[in-house]
């Protein structure tokens, strides 16, 4: 139904997943950080799917995106943005990308904890 679609899109926004100029971008901040990352901001994660591609959001030492491919290879990109070409592969449901891991670095987690709404 329309309400279900609206709730799915709203949840993506709450988790910080956006499409900007044809690129998938993670910009966390609408949810309290501890809802996704655990009470200490380090030991939690969130999982969802985008166009049938499993996506995991977790913490690490620096911001990055790891793209796992159907051929067994993986690519790590700096930052929290998936480029337009890889984003198109996801949107097209091409099956070439089998998993995406977004890693939030310590600075991003700290900023999220400062700006997230209070419960």
Residue pairs with C-beta under 8 A, 6 or more apart in sequence:
11 48
12 18
12 48
12 50
13 30
14 30
14 31
15 26
15 28
15 30
15 31
15 36
15 46
15 48
15 57
16 26
16 27
16 28
16 29
16 30
16 31
16 57
17 24
17 25
17 26
17 48
17 50
17 55
18 24
18 25
18 26
18 27
19 25
19 87
20 81
21 84
22 84
22 87
22 88
23 81
23 82
23 83
23 84
23 87
24 50
24 81
24 82
24 86
24 87
24 90
24 100
25 80
25 81
25 82
26 57
26 65
26 80
26 81
26 102
26 104
27 80
28 36
28 57
28 104
28 108
28 112
28 116
29 112
29 115
29 116
30 116
30 117
31 116
32 116
32 117
32 118
32 119
33 41
33 109
33 112
33 113
33 116
34 41
34 44
34 113
36 44
36 45
36 46
36 57
37 43
37 44
37 45
37 58
37 59
37 104
37 109
37 112
38 44
41 59
41 109
41 110
41 113
42 59
42 109
44 58
44 59
45 56
45 57
45 58
45 59
46 56
46 57
46 58
47 54
47 55
47 56
47 57
48 54
48 55
48 57
49 55
50 90
50 100
51 90
51 91
51 92
51 93
52 93
53 90
53 97
53 98
53 99
53 100
54 98
54 99
54 100
55 99
55 100
55 101
55 102
56 99
56 100
56 101
56 102
57 102
57 104
58 101
58 102
58 103
58 104
59 103
59 104
59 105
59 106
59 109
60 103
60 104
60 105
61 103
61 105
61 106
62 78
62 103
62 105
62 106
63 78
63 79
63 80
63 103
63 104
63 105
63 107
63 108
64 76
64 77
64 78
64 79
64 80
64 102
64 103
64 105
65 76
65 77
65 79
65 80
65 81
65 82
65 100
65 101
65 102
65 103
66 74
66 75
66 76
66 77
66 100
66 101
66 103
67 74
67 75
67 76
67 77
67 82
67 86
67 97
67 99
67 100
68 74
68 97
68 98
68 99
68 100
68 101
69 75
69 96
69 97
69 98
70 95
70 96
70 97
70 98
71 96
77 83
80 102
80 104
80 108
82 90
82 100
86 97
89 96
89 97
90 97
90 100
104 112
